[in-house]
Amino acid sequence: ENYTVVTEFVLLGLSQNHRVQMILFFFFLLFYTIILPGNILIILTIQGDSQLGSPMYFFLANLAFLDICYCSVTPPKMLADFFSHRKTISYSACMAQLFFLHFLGAAEAFLLVVMAYDRYVAICKPLHYTRLVNRGVCCVLVGATWGGGFIHGIILFALSIHLPLCGPNILDNFFCDVHQLVKLACANTYVVELLMFLSNGVVIVMCFTLLLISYTVLLLKLRTQSSKAKNKVASTCVSHIIVVFVTCGPAMYIYGLPFQAVPMEKVVALFHTVIFPLTNPIIYTLRNKQIKGSMWKLVSKYILCC
C-alpha cells in the first residue's frame, strides 16, 4: 500500500498571531502557578490530617493526583510551542502523548464512577458503609481505575500506530489526538475508525450515563433525609455533579461523534485538557468546610515554621 512514512507532525497551535500567543502564554503560566500548587496542597492536606481519612477524601486525593498527571501531558509542550516559529512533534512523542492522554483521561472518568459509588453506599446503605467501602476496597477500586485507563489507552495506541498516513503531516491543534490522526489516514480505515469510536466515545458516554443515573437516585433519596442531613448531602452531590458535567461534557462533545469535525474544537479541547482537570479538585474543596479548615491549618503551620 502507498502511504507516507511520517517522522514528525506540524502543529498549527491555538493561534498564528505572535501577540496572541504571548498573551495566552502568560495567562496559562499564571493559571498553573496558582492552581497546580493548590492541587498539591489538597493532596498534602488529606495525607497529613487523620480526620480526613474517610474514603471520600482518599478518592479526592487520587483525583487531584490524576489531574496533575493529566495536565502534564499536553500543556508543557503547548507552553514551549508559544515561543516556536515552527511547532513540530515527533511521531513517537505524538504516540506517547496520545496514549497518556487517554490512559489518564479514562482513569479519571472511572474514578468519578467510583466516587459516585462511594456516595451511593454512604447515603443509601450507611449501616454497611464500613464493610462495603473499607481501606482495602478503596485501594482495589483505585487500582481498577488505573488498570481500566491503561487498557483503554493501550487499545487506542495500538490502533493509532497502525493507521496508514496518506495526507500532509499537519495537525490543526496544539496536541496529538486520535481523531486528528484519522483525518490524515488513508480512506480504507473504516474498521479502525469504528473500533476507535467504540473504544473512546462509548466509554465516556457509558461513564456519563452511569454517573447521571447514580446521582439522580441519590438526589431522589434526599427526600427521605432530615433537613440537616439533606443540606450536607446535597452540597456534596452538587459538587460531584458539577465535576461530572465539567469533565464529561467536553469529552462527549469531542468524541461523541465518530471523527467528525466539530465547531470550536480547539477551544473545547483546551478546556478539556488544560483548564477543567486542574479545577476539578478545587470545586470539591470550595464546598467542603472541613478540608478548607485543614488546608488553612497546614498553610499556617508552614508559615509559622518559616
Secondary structure as GFF3:
##gff-version 3
##sequence-region A 1 306
A	DSSP	beta_strand	8	11	.	.	.	ID=ss1
A	DSSP	alpha_helix	18	48	.	.	.	ID=ss2
A	DSSP	three_ten_helix	50	52	.	.	.	ID=ss3
A	DSSP	alpha_helix	55	70	.	.	.	ID=ss4
A	DSSP	alpha_helix	75	81	.	.	.	ID=ss5
A	DSSP	beta_strand	88	90	.	.	.	ID=ss6
A	DSSP	alpha_helix	91	124	.	.	.	ID=ss7
A	DSSP	three_ten_helix	126	128	.	.	.	ID=ss8
A	DSSP	alpha_helix	129	132	.	.	.	ID=ss9
A	DSSP	alpha_helix	135	160	.	.	.	ID=ss10
A	DSSP	beta_strand	170	171	.	.	.	ID=ss11
A	DSSP	alpha_helix	178	184	.	.	.	ID=ss12
A	DSSP	alpha_helix	190	221	.	.	.	ID=ss13
A	DSSP	three_ten_helix	222	224	.	.	.	ID=ss14
A	DSSP	alpha_helix	227	255	.	.	.	ID=ss15
A	DSSP	alpha_helix	265	270	.	.	.	ID=ss16
A	DSSP	pi_helix	271	275	.	.	.	ID=ss17
A	DSSP	alpha_helix	276	286	.	.	.	ID=ss18
A	DSSP	alpha_helix	289	305	.	.	.	ID=ss19
###
